């Protein structure tokens, strides 16, 4: 599962790099997709790789 999230994180960072290094005239074309799709999914996948074990432990561990 970690490998899957790692690849999602890497692949979704490619459009962000293109957004950063694109000419200024091209930025408005990519801005909504980067802001609302690529960046949030990349952040969530990074957080899941970092602290996913804690979330899984909270969900499955202590159910009363």
PDB file of N, CA, C, O and CB in Angstrom:
ATOM      1  N   UNK A   1       0.829  -1.188   0.000  1.00  0.00           N
ATOM      2  CA  UNK A   1       0.000   0.000   0.000  1.00  0.00           C
ATOM      3  C   UNK A   1       0.877   1.258   0.000  1.00  0.00           C
ATOM      4  O   UNK A   1       0.557   2.252  -0.651  1.00  0.00           O
ATOM      5  CB  UNK A   1      -0.945  -0.005   1.215  1.00  0.00           C
ATOM      6  N   UNK A   2       1.975   1.195   0.733  1.00  0.00           N
ATOM      7  CA  UNK A   2       2.877   2.347   0.792  1.00  0.00           C
ATOM      8  C   UNK A   2       3.479   2.639  -0.578  1.00  0.00           C
ATOM      9  O   UNK A   2       3.660   3.799  -0.948  1.00  0.00           O
ATOM     10  CB  UNK A   2       3.994   2.103   1.818  1.00  0.00           C
ATOM     11  N   UNK A   3       3.785   1.596  -1.322  1.00  0.00           N
ATOM     12  CA  UNK A   3       4.337   1.783  -2.666  1.00  0.00           C
ATOM     13  C   UNK A   3       3.338   2.478  -3.573  1.00  0.00           C
ATOM     14  O   UNK A   3       3.709   3.340  -4.370  1.00  0.00           O
ATOM     15  CB  UNK A   3       4.744   0.440  -3.271  1.00  0.00           C
ATOM     16  N   UNK A   4       2.074   2.103  -3.451  1.00  0.00           N
ATOM     17  CA  UNK A   4       1.033   2.752  -4.245  1.00  0.00           C
ATOM     18  C   UNK A   4       0.958   4.243  -3.928  1.00  0.00           C
ATOM     19  O   UNK A   4       0.938   5.072  -4.837  1.00  0.00           O
ATOM     20  CB  UNK A   4      -0.327   2.088  -3.991  1.00  0.00           C
ATOM     21  N   UNK A   5       0.917   4.584  -2.639  1.00  0.00           N
ATOM     22  CA  UNK A   5       0.841   5.994  -2.262  1.00  0.00           C
ATOM     23  C   UNK A   5       2.108   6.753  -2.653  1.00  0.00           C
ATOM     24  O   UNK A   5       2.043   7.937  -2.985  1.00  0.00           O
ATOM     25  CB  UNK A   5       0.602   6.123  -0.762  1.00  0.00           C
ATOM     26  N   UNK A   6       3.248   6.086  -2.617  1.00  0.00           N
ATOM     27  CA  UNK A   6       4.493   6.738  -3.038  1.00  0.00           C
ATOM     28  C   UNK A   6       4.432   7.100  -4.515  1.00  0.00           C
ATOM     29  O   UNK A   6       4.827   8.199  -4.904  1.00  0.00           O
ATOM     30  CB  UNK A   6       5.705   5.826  -2.764  1.00  0.00           C
ATOM     31  N   UNK A   7       3.934   6.172  -5.344  1.00  0.00           N
ATOM     32  CA  UNK A   7       3.843   6.456  -6.777  1.00  0.00           C
ATOM     33  C   UNK A   7       2.804   7.519  -7.076  1.00  0.00           C
ATOM     34  O   UNK A   7       3.013   8.348  -7.961  1.00  0.00           O
ATOM     35  CB  UNK A   7       3.516   5.191  -7.545  1.00  0.00           C
ATOM     36  N   UNK A   8       1.689   7.516  -6.361  1.00  0.00           N
ATOM     37  CA  UNK A   8       0.683   8.565  -6.531  1.00  0.00           C
ATOM     38  C   UNK A   8       1.301   9.910  -6.194  1.00  0.00           C
ATOM     39  O   UNK A   8       1.096  10.892  -6.907  1.00  0.00           O
ATOM     40  CB  UNK A   8      -0.562   8.299  -5.643  1.00  0.00           C
ATOM     41  N   UNK A   9       2.053   9.950  -5.116  1.00  0.00           N
ATOM     42  CA  UNK A   9       2.701  11.181  -4.676  1.00  0.00           C
ATOM     43  C   UNK A   9       3.701  11.685  -5.735  1.00  0.00           C
ATOM     44  O   UNK A   9       3.740  12.878  -6.039  1.00  0.00           O
ATOM     45  CB  UNK A   9       3.417  10.952  -3.327  1.00  0.00           C
ATOM     46  N   UNK A  10       4.486  10.789  -6.278  1.00  0.00           N
ATOM     47  CA  UNK A  10       5.488  11.174  -7.282  1.00  0.00           C
ATOM     48  C   UNK A  10       4.819  11.626  -8.580  1.00  0.00           C
ATOM     49  O   UNK A  10       5.193  12.653  -9.146  1.00  0.00           O
ATOM     50  CB  UNK A  10       6.446  10.000  -7.565  1.00  0.00           C
ATOM     51  N   UNK A  11       3.839  10.869  -9.049  1.00  0.00           N
ATOM     52  CA  UNK A  11       3.194  11.198 -10.323  1.00  0.00           C
ATOM     53  C   UNK A  11       2.433  12.518 -10.233  1.00  0.00           C
ATOM     54  O   UNK A  11       2.444  13.301 -11.183  1.00  0.00           O
ATOM     55  CB  UNK A  11       2.242  10.073 -10.744  1.00  0.00           C
ATOM     56  N   UNK A  12       1.774  12.774  -9.108  1.00  0.00           N
ATOM     57  CA  UNK A  12       1.023  14.017  -8.978  1.00  0.00           C
ATOM     58  C   UNK A  12       1.911  15.228  -8.704  1.00  0.00           C
ATOM     59  O   UNK A  12       1.442  16.363  -8.782  1.00  0.00           O
ATOM     60  CB  UNK A  12       0.009  13.881  -7.880  1.00  0.00           C
ATOM     61  N   UNK A  13       3.164  15.007  -8.390  1.00  0.00           N
ATOM     62  CA  UNK A  13       4.064  16.146  -8.228  1.00  0.00           C
ATOM     63  C   UNK A  13       4.578  16.667  -9.574  1.00  0.00           C
ATOM     64  O   UNK A  13       5.065  17.796  -9.648  1.00  0.00           O
ATOM     65  CB  UNK A  13       5.241  15.756  -7.341  1.00  0.00           C
ATOM     66  N   UNK A  14       4.478  15.872 -10.625  1.00  0.00           N
ATOM     67  CA  UNK A  14       4.959  16.297 -11.944  1.00  0.00           C
ATOM     68  C   UNK A  14       4.180  17.502 -12.472  1.00  0.00           C
ATOM     69  O   UNK A  14       4.812  18.450 -12.938  1.00  0.00           O
ATOM     70  CB  UNK A  14       4.858  15.141 -12.938  1.00  0.00           C
ATOM     71  N   UNK A  15       2.837  17.522 -12.425  1.00  0.00           N
ATOM     72  CA  UNK A  15       2.134  18.722 -12.886  1.00  0.00           C
ATOM     73  C   UNK A  15       2.415  19.955 -12.029  1.00  0.00           C
ATOM     74  O   UNK A  15       2.365  21.078 -12.530  1.00  0.00           O
ATOM     75  CB  UNK A  15       0.653  18.463 -12.910  1.00  0.00           C
ATOM     76  N   UNK A  16       2.704  19.760 -10.763  1.00  0.00           N
ATOM     77  CA  UNK A  16       3.020  20.900  -9.899  1.00  0.00           C
ATOM     78  C   UNK A  16       4.354  21.507 -10.290  1.00  0.00           C
ATOM     79  O   UNK A  16       4.505  22.728 -10.292  1.00  0.00           O
ATOM     80  CB  UNK A  16       3.044  20.476  -8.423  1.00  0.00           C
ATOM     81  N   UNK A  17       5.315  20.671 -10.618  1.00  0.00           N
ATOM     82  CA  UNK A  17       6.603  21.180 -11.094  1.00  0.00           C
ATOM     83  C   UNK A  17       6.416  21.924 -12.409  1.00  0.00           C
ATOM     84  O   UNK A  17       7.017  22.978 -12.615  1.00  0.00           O
ATOM     85  CB  UNK A  17       7.621  20.028 -11.268  1.00  0.00           C
ATOM     86  N   UNK A  18       5.585  21.383 -13.304  1.00  0.00           N
ATOM     87  CA  UNK A  18       5.290  22.075 -14.556  1.00  0.00           C
ATOM     88  C   UNK A  18       4.593  23.400 -14.321  1.00  0.00           C
ATOM     89  O   UNK A  18       4.843  24.369 -15.038  1.00  0.00           O
ATOM     90  CB  UNK A  18       4.439  21.202 -15.447  1.00  0.00           C
ATOM     91  N   UNK A  19       3.731  23.453 -13.336  1.00  0.00           N
ATOM     92  CA  UNK A  19       3.036  24.701 -12.976  1.00  0.00           C
ATOM     93  C   UNK A  19       4.029  25.749 -12.488  1.00  0.00           C
ATOM     94  O   UNK A  19       3.925  26.922 -12.845  1.00  0.00           O
ATOM     95  CB  UNK A  19       1.970  24.438 -11.887  1.00  0.00           C
ATOM     96  N   UNK A  20       4.971  25.332 -11.690  1.00  0.00           N
ATOM     97  CA  UNK A  20       5.951  26.269 -11.129  1.00  0.00           C
ATOM     98  C   UNK A  20       6.878  26.808 -12.208  1.00  0.00           C
ATOM     99  O   UNK A  20       7.174  28.003 -12.228  1.00  0.00           O
ATOM    100  CB  UNK A  20       6.772  25.591 -10.027  1.00  0.00           C
ATOM    101  N   UNK A  21       7.337  25.951 -13.097  1.00  0.00           N
ATOM    102  CA  UNK A  21       8.329  26.360 -14.087  1.00  0.00           C
ATOM    103  C   UNK A  21       7.745  26.743 -15.439  1.00  0.00           C
ATOM    104  O   UNK A  21       8.497  26.974 -16.386  1.00  0.00           O
ATOM    105  CB  UNK A  21       9.308  25.265 -14.279  1.00  0.00           C
ATOM    106  N   UNK A  22       6.425  26.818 -15.553  1.00  0.00           N
ATOM    107  CA  UNK A  22       5.829  27.203 -16.832  1.00  0.00           C
ATOM    108  C   UNK A  22       5.898  28.720 -17.011  1.00  0.00           C
ATOM    109  O   UNK A  22       6.020  29.456 -16.032  1.00  0.00           O
ATOM    110  CB  UNK A  22       4.362  26.715 -16.920  1.00  0.00           C
ATOM    111  N   UNK A  23       5.820  29.182 -18.250  1.00  0.00           N
ATOM    112  CA  UNK A  23       5.791  30.629 -18.490  1.00  0.00           C
ATOM    113  C   UNK A  23       4.568  31.260 -17.828  1.00  0.00           C
ATOM    114  O   UNK A  23       3.543  30.604 -17.648  1.00  0.00           O
ATOM    115  CB  UNK A  23       5.790  30.927 -20.005  1.00  0.00           C
ATOM    116  N   UNK A  24       4.682  32.507 -17.477  1.00  0.00           N
ATOM    117  CA  UNK A  24       3.627  33.195 -16.741  1.00  0.00           C
ATOM    118  C   UNK A  24       2.297  33.197 -17.488  1.00  0.00           C
ATOM    119  O   UNK A  24       1.239  33.160 -16.861  1.00  0.00           O
ATOM    120  CB  UNK A  24       4.048  34.616 -16.451  1.00  0.00           C
ATOM    121  N   UNK A  25       2.338  33.239 -18.802  1.00  0.00           N
ATOM    122  CA  UNK A  25       1.107  33.262 -19.599  1.00  0.00           C
ATOM    123  C   UNK A  25       0.352  31.932 -19.518  1.00  0.00           C
ATOM    124  O   UNK A  25      -0.863  31.908 -19.716  1.00  0.00           O
ATOM    125  CB  UNK A  25       1.434  33.585 -21.060  1.00  0.00           C
ATOM    126  N   UNK A  26       1.040  30.840 -19.233  1.00  0.00           N
ATOM    127  CA  UNK A  26       0.428  29.518 -19.189  1.00  0.00           C
ATOM    128  C   UNK A  26      -0.162  29.171 -17.821  1.00  0.00           C
ATOM    129  O   UNK A  26      -0.935  28.219 -17.716  1.00  0.00           O
ATOM    130  CB  UNK A  26       1.446  28.482 -19.573  1.00  0.00           C
ATOM    131  N   UNK A  27       0.175  29.898 -16.802  1.00  0.00           N
ATOM    132  CA  UNK A  27      -0.252  29.565 -15.441  1.00  0.00           C
ATOM    133  C   UNK A  27      -1.776  29.542 -15.278  1.00  0.00           C
ATOM    134  O   UNK A  27      -2.276  28.614 -14.642  1.00  0.00           O
ATOM    135  CB  UNK A  27       0.344  30.556 -14.464  1.00  0.00           C
ATOM    136  N   UNK A  28      -2.541  30.490 -15.803  1.00  0.00           N
ATOM    137  CA  UNK A  28      -3.997  30.427 -15.599  1.00  0.00           C
ATOM    138  C   UNK A  28      -4.658  29.166 -16.155  1.00  0.00           C
ATOM    139  O   UNK A  28      -5.723  28.774 -15.677  1.00  0.00           O
ATOM    140  CB  UNK A  28      -4.637  31.624 -16.229  1.00  0.00           C
ATOM    141  N   UNK A  29      -4.054  28.531 -17.146  1.00  0.00           N
ATOM    142  CA  UNK A  29      -4.631  27.304 -17.706  1.00  0.00           C
ATOM    143  C   UNK A  29      -4.547  26.142 -16.707  1.00  0.00           C
ATOM    144  O   UNK A  29      -5.449  25.307 -16.649  1.00  0.00           O
ATOM    145  CB  UNK A  29      -3.912  26.927 -19.015  1.00  0.00           C
ATOM    146  N   UNK A  30      -3.489  26.091 -15.940  1.00  0.00           N
ATOM    147  CA  UNK A  30      -3.248  24.964 -15.058  1.00  0.00           C
ATOM    148  C   UNK A  30      -3.625  25.227 -13.606  1.00  0.00           C
ATOM    149  O   UNK A  30      -3.688  24.288 -12.813  1.00  0.00           O
ATOM    150  CB  UNK A  30      -1.819  24.578 -15.131  1.00  0.00           C
ATOM    151  N   UNK A  31      -3.874  26.467 -13.241  1.00  0.00           N
ATOM    152  CA  UNK A  31      -4.078  26.826 -11.836  1.00  0.00           C
ATOM    153  C   UNK A  31      -5.210  26.067 -11.152  1.00  0.00           C
ATOM    154  O   UNK A  31      -4.981  25.518 -10.075  1.00  0.00           O
ATOM    155  CB  UNK A  31      -4.346  28.288 -11.735  1.00  0.00           C
ATOM    156  N   UNK A  32      -6.423  26.000 -11.714  1.00  0.00           N
ATOM    157  CA  UNK A  32      -7.491  25.293 -10.987  1.00  0.00           C
ATOM    158  C   UNK A  32      -7.198  23.807 -10.765  1.00  0.00           C
ATOM    159  O   UNK A  32      -7.461  23.274  -9.687  1.00  0.00           O
ATOM    160  CB  UNK A  32      -8.794  25.432 -11.739  1.00  0.00           C
ATOM    161  N   UNK A  33      -6.663  23.153 -11.771  1.00  0.00           N
ATOM    162  CA  UNK A  33      -6.361  21.723 -11.615  1.00  0.00           C
ATOM    163  C   UNK A  33      -5.296  21.499 -10.555  1.00  0.00           C
ATOM    164  O   UNK A  33      -5.401  20.576  -9.748  1.00  0.00           O
ATOM    165  CB  UNK A  33      -5.903  21.121 -12.947  1.00  0.00           C
ATOM    166  N   UNK A  34      -4.273  22.341 -10.555  1.00  0.00           N
ATOM    167  CA  UNK A  34      -3.205  22.181  -9.571  1.00  0.00           C
ATOM    168  C   UNK A  34      -3.712  22.499  -8.168  1.00  0.00           C
ATOM    169  O   UNK A  34      -3.403  21.777  -7.220  1.00  0.00           O
ATOM    170  CB  UNK A  34      -2.010  23.082  -9.921  1.00  0.00           C
ATOM    171  N   UNK A  35      -4.474  23.555  -8.031  1.00  0.00           N
ATOM    172  CA  UNK A  35      -4.935  23.976  -6.702  1.00  0.00           C
ATOM    173  C   UNK A  35      -5.956  23.030  -6.094  1.00  0.00           C
ATOM    174  O   UNK A  35      -5.922  22.774  -4.891  1.00  0.00           O
ATOM    175  CB  UNK A  35      -5.527  25.353  -6.780  1.00  0.00           C
ATOM    176  N   UNK A  36      -6.862  22.509  -6.910  1.00  0.00           N
ATOM    177  CA  UNK A  36      -7.985  21.763  -6.356  1.00  0.00           C
ATOM    178  C   UNK A  36      -7.900  20.254  -6.547  1.00  0.00           C
ATOM    179  O   UNK A  36      -8.692  19.520  -5.955  1.00  0.00           O
ATOM    180  CB  UNK A  36      -9.240  22.252  -6.964  1.00  0.00           C
ATOM    181  N   UNK A  37      -6.962  19.772  -7.355  1.00  0.00           N
ATOM    182  CA  UNK A  37      -6.859  18.326  -7.573  1.00  0.00           C
ATOM    183  C   UNK A  37      -5.479  17.819  -7.179  1.00  0.00           C
ATOM    184  O   UNK A  37      -5.351  17.031  -6.242  1.00  0.00           O
ATOM    185  CB  UNK A  37      -7.150  17.978  -9.042  1.00  0.00           C
ATOM    186  N   UNK A  38      -4.450  18.264  -7.885  1.00  0.00           N
ATOM    187  CA  UNK A  38      -3.125  17.685  -7.711  1.00  0.00           C
ATOM    188  C   UNK A  38      -2.521  17.977  -6.343  1.00  0.00           C
ATOM    189  O   UNK A  38      -2.013  17.065  -5.691  1.00  0.00           O
ATOM    190  CB  UNK A  38      -2.209  18.194  -8.781  1.00  0.00           C
ATOM    191  N   UNK A  39      -2.565  19.202  -5.907  1.00  0.00           N
ATOM    192  CA  UNK A  39      -1.953  19.553  -4.621  1.00  0.00           C
ATOM    193  C   UNK A  39      -2.656  18.885  -3.443  1.00  0.00           C
ATOM    194  O   UNK A  39      -1.969  18.309  -2.599  1.00  0.00           O
ATOM    195  CB  UNK A  39      -1.967  21.059  -4.433  1.00  0.00           C
ATOM    196  N   UNK A  40      -3.991  18.928  -3.333  1.00  0.00           N
ATOM    197  CA  UNK A  40      -4.623  18.245  -2.190  1.00  0.00           C
ATOM    198  C   UNK A  40      -4.381  16.734  -2.164  1.00  0.00           C
ATOM    199  O   UNK A  40      -4.149  16.161  -1.100  1.00  0.00           O
ATOM    200  CB  UNK A  40      -6.109  18.504  -2.206  1.00  0.00           C
ATOM    201  N   UNK A  41      -4.434  16.090  -3.329  1.00  0.00           N
ATOM    202  CA  UNK A  41      -4.192  14.643  -3.352  1.00  0.00           C
ATOM    203  C   UNK A  41      -2.751  14.345  -2.999  1.00  0.00           C
ATOM    204  O   UNK A  41      -2.479  13.355  -2.321  1.00  0.00           O
ATOM    205  CB  UNK A  41      -4.533  14.050  -4.729  1.00  0.00           C
ATOM    206  N   UNK A  42      -1.824  15.174  -3.439  1.00  0.00           N
ATOM    207  CA  UNK A  42      -0.426  14.974  -3.092  1.00  0.00           C
ATOM    208  C   UNK A  42      -0.195  15.168  -1.593  1.00  0.00           C
ATOM    209  O   UNK A  42       0.568  14.420  -0.982  1.00  0.00           O
ATOM    210  CB  UNK A  42       0.456  15.929  -3.892  1.00  0.00           C
ATOM    211  N   UNK A  43      -0.844  16.162  -1.004  1.00  0.00           N
ATOM    212  CA  UNK A  43      -0.694  16.402   0.435  1.00  0.00           C
ATOM    213  C   UNK A  43      -1.273  15.232   1.235  1.00  0.00           C
ATOM    214  O   UNK A  43      -0.655  14.766   2.192  1.00  0.00           O
ATOM    215  CB  UNK A  43      -1.389  17.726   0.841  1.00  0.00           C
ATOM    216  N   UNK A  44      -2.444  14.763   0.848  1.00  0.00           N
ATOM    217  CA  UNK A  44      -3.069  13.647   1.575  1.00  0.00           C
ATOM    218  C   UNK A  44      -2.228  12.378   1.445  1.00  0.00           C
ATOM    219  O   UNK A  44      -2.059  11.649   2.422  1.00  0.00           O
ATOM    220  CB  UNK A  44      -4.501  13.389   1.050  1.00  0.00           C
ATOM    221  N   UNK A  45      -1.703  12.108   0.259  1.00  0.00           N
ATOM    222  CA  UNK A  45      -0.867  10.914   0.102  1.00  0.00           C
ATOM    223  C   UNK A  45       0.421  11.035   0.902  1.00  0.00           C
ATOM    224  O   UNK A  45       0.894  10.043   1.457  1.00  0.00           O
ATOM    225  CB  UNK A  45      -0.544  10.678  -1.375  1.00  0.00           C
ATOM    226  N   UNK A  46       0.993  12.220   0.971  1.00  0.00           N
ATOM    227  CA  UNK A  46       2.189  12.416   1.789  1.00  0.00           C
ATOM    228  C   UNK A  46       1.907  12.250   3.263  1.00  0.00           C
ATOM    229  O   UNK A  46       2.693  11.631   3.981  1.00  0.00           O
ATOM    230  CB  UNK A  46       2.772  13.778   1.540  1.00  0.00           C
ATOM    231  N   UNK A  47       0.794  12.795   3.723  1.00  0.00           N
ATOM    232  CA  UNK A  47       0.423  12.614   5.128  1.00  0.00           C
ATOM    233  C   UNK A  47       0.128  11.157   5.440  1.00  0.00           C
ATOM    234  O   UNK A  47       0.463  10.674   6.522  1.00  0.00           O
ATOM    235  CB  UNK A  47      -0.789  13.473   5.474  1.00  0.00           C
ATOM    236  N   UNK A  48      -0.495  10.451   4.504  1.00  0.00           N
ATOM    237  CA  UNK A  48      -0.800   9.038   4.728  1.00  0.00           C
ATOM    238  C   UNK A  48       0.494   8.226   4.828  1.00  0.00           C
ATOM    239  O   UNK A  48       0.596   7.324   5.659  1.00  0.00           O
ATOM    240  CB  UNK A  48      -1.696   8.489   3.591  1.00  0.00           C
ATOM    241  N   UNK A  49       1.480   8.542   3.986  1.00  0.00           N
ATOM    242  CA  UNK A  49       2.751   7.827   4.076  1.00  0.00           C
ATOM    243  C   UNK A  49       3.458   8.143   5.389  1.00  0.00           C
ATOM    244  O   UNK A  49       4.154   7.293   5.943  1.00  0.00           O
ATOM    245  CB  UNK A  49       3.654   8.186   2.889  1.00  0.00           C
ATOM    246  N   UNK A  50       3.282   9.352   5.880  1.00  0.00           N
ATOM    247  CA  UNK A  50       3.970   9.770   7.090  1.00  0.00           C
ATOM    248  C   UNK A  50       3.280   9.248   8.344  1.00  0.00           C
ATOM    249  O   UNK A  50       3.941   8.687   9.218  1.00  0.00           O
ATOM    250  CB  UNK A  50       4.061  11.279   7.141  1.00  0.00           C
ATOM    251  N   UNK A  51       1.963   9.422   8.449  1.00  0.00           N
ATOM    252  CA  UNK A  51       1.228   9.078   9.663  1.00  0.00           C
ATOM    253  C   UNK A  51       0.080   8.106   9.429  1.00  0.00           C
ATOM    254  O   UNK A  51      -0.842   8.046  10.243  1.00  0.00           O
ATOM    255  CB  UNK A  51       0.697  10.320  10.293  1.00  0.00           C
ATOM    256  N   UNK A  52       0.111   7.355   8.355  1.00  0.00           N
ATOM    257  CA  UNK A  52      -0.965   6.419   8.069  1.00  0.00           C
ATOM    258  C   UNK A  52      -1.066   5.301   9.086  1.00  0.00           C
ATOM    259  O   UNK A  52      -2.160   4.810   9.365  1.00  0.00           O
ATOM    260  CB  UNK A  52      -0.781   5.837   6.709  1.00  0.00           C
ATOM    261  N   UNK A  53       0.072   4.890   9.646  1.00  0.00           N
ATOM    262  CA  UNK A  53       0.035   3.828  10.646  1.00  0.00           C
ATOM    263  C   UNK A  53      -0.744   4.256  11.895  1.00  0.00           C
ATOM    264  O   UNK A  53      -1.393   3.425  12.531  1.00  0.00           O
ATOM    265  CB  UNK A  53       1.457   3.421  11.030  1.00  0.00           C
ATOM    266  N   UNK A  54      -0.685   5.518  12.241  1.00  0.00           N
ATOM    267  CA  UNK A  54      -1.423   6.022  13.398  1.00  0.00           C
ATOM    268  C   UNK A  54      -2.925   6.015  13.107  1.00  0.00           C
ATOM    269  O   UNK A  54      -3.723   5.634  13.964  1.00  0.00           O
ATOM    270  CB  UNK A  54      -0.950   7.448  13.768  1.00  0.00           C
ATOM    271  N   UNK A  55      -3.305   6.433  11.912  1.00  0.00           N
ATOM    272  CA  UNK A  55      -4.723   6.455  11.534  1.00  0.00           C
ATOM    273  C   UNK A  55      -5.276   5.034  11.507  1.00  0.00           C
ATOM    274  O   UNK A  55      -6.372   4.794  12.014  1.00  0.00           O
ATOM    275  CB  UNK A  55      -4.915   7.136  10.153  1.00  0.00           C
ATOM    276  N   UNK A  56      -4.541   4.092  10.926  1.00  0.00           N
ATOM    277  CA  UNK A  56      -5.000   2.700  10.888  1.00  0.00           C
ATOM    278  C   UNK A  56      -5.141   2.124  12.292  1.00  0.00           C
ATOM    279  O   UNK A  56      -6.077   1.373  12.567  1.00  0.00           O
ATOM    280  CB  UNK A  56      -4.033   1.842  10.069  1.00  0.00           C
ATOM    281  N   UNK A  57      -4.222   2.472  13.169  1.00  0.00           N
ATOM    282  CA  UNK A  57      -4.295   1.986  14.544  1.00  0.00           C
ATOM    283  C   UNK A  57      -5.508   2.572  15.261  1.00  0.00           C
ATOM    284  O   UNK A  57      -6.170   1.865  16.022  1.00  0.00           O
ATOM    285  CB  UNK A  57      -3.007   2.334  15.304  1.00  0.00           C
ATOM    286  N   UNK A  58      -5.807   3.837  15.036  1.00  0.00           N
ATOM    287  CA  UNK A  58      -6.966   4.454  15.668  1.00  0.00           C
ATOM    288  C   UNK A  58      -8.281   3.864  15.161  1.00  0.00           C
ATOM    289  O   UNK A  58      -9.222   3.679  15.933  1.00  0.00           O
ATOM    290  CB  UNK A  58      -6.949   5.952  15.430  1.00  0.00           C
ATOM    291  N   UNK A  59      -8.344   3.570  13.870  1.00  0.00           N
ATOM    292  CA  UNK A  59      -9.569   3.039  13.281  1.00  0.00           C
ATOM    293  C   UNK A  59      -9.803   1.592  13.714  1.00  0.00           C
ATOM    294  O   UNK A  59     -10.915   1.245  14.110  1.00  0.00           O
ATOM    295  CB  UNK A  59      -9.507   3.130  11.750  1.00  0.00           C
ATOM    296  N   UNK A  60      -8.789   0.756  13.649  1.00  0.00           N
ATOM    297  CA  UNK A  60      -8.999  -0.655  13.892  1.00  0.00           C
ATOM    298  C   UNK A  60      -8.754  -1.073  15.337  1.00  0.00           C
ATOM    299  O   UNK A  60      -9.239  -2.121  15.763  1.00  0.00           O
ATOM    300  CB  UNK A  60      -8.122  -1.444  12.994  1.00  0.00           C
ATOM    301  N   UNK A  61      -8.023  -0.287  16.086  1.00  0.00           N
ATOM    302  CA  UNK A  61      -7.604  -0.710  17.417  1.00  0.00           C
ATOM    303  C   UNK A  61      -8.648  -0.644  18.489  1.00  0.00           C
ATOM    304  O   UNK A  61      -8.949  -1.668  19.101  1.00  0.00           O
ATOM    305  CB  UNK A  61      -6.485   0.085  17.835  1.00  0.00           C
ATOM    306  N   UNK A  62      -9.202   0.481  18.742  1.00  0.00           N
ATOM    307  CA  UNK A  62     -10.046   0.675  19.914  1.00  0.00           C
ATOM    308  C   UNK A  62     -11.487   0.993  19.521  1.00  0.00           C
ATOM    309  O   UNK A  62     -11.893   2.154  19.501  1.00  0.00           O
ATOM    310  CB  UNK A  62      -9.485   1.791  20.787  1.00  0.00           C
ATOM    311  N   UNK A  63     -12.223  -0.013  19.222  1.00  0.00           N
ATOM    312  CA  UNK A  63     -13.642   0.169  18.950  1.00  0.00           C
ATOM    313  C   UNK A  63     -14.432  -0.425  20.102  1.00  0.00           C
ATOM    314  O   UNK A  63     -14.275  -1.602  20.429  1.00  0.00           O
ATOM    315  CB  UNK A  63     -14.048  -0.485  17.597  1.00  0.00           C
ATOM    316  N   UNK A  64     -15.267   0.374  20.706  1.00  0.00           N
ATOM    317  CA  UNK A  64     -16.009  -0.091  21.891  1.00  0.00           C
ATOM    318  C   UNK A  64     -17.434  -0.409  21.542  1.00  0.00           C
ATOM    319  O   UNK A  64     -18.207  -0.814  22.411  1.00  0.00           O
ATOM    320  CB  UNK A  64     -15.973   0.952  23.000  1.00  0.00           C
TER     321      UNK A  64
END
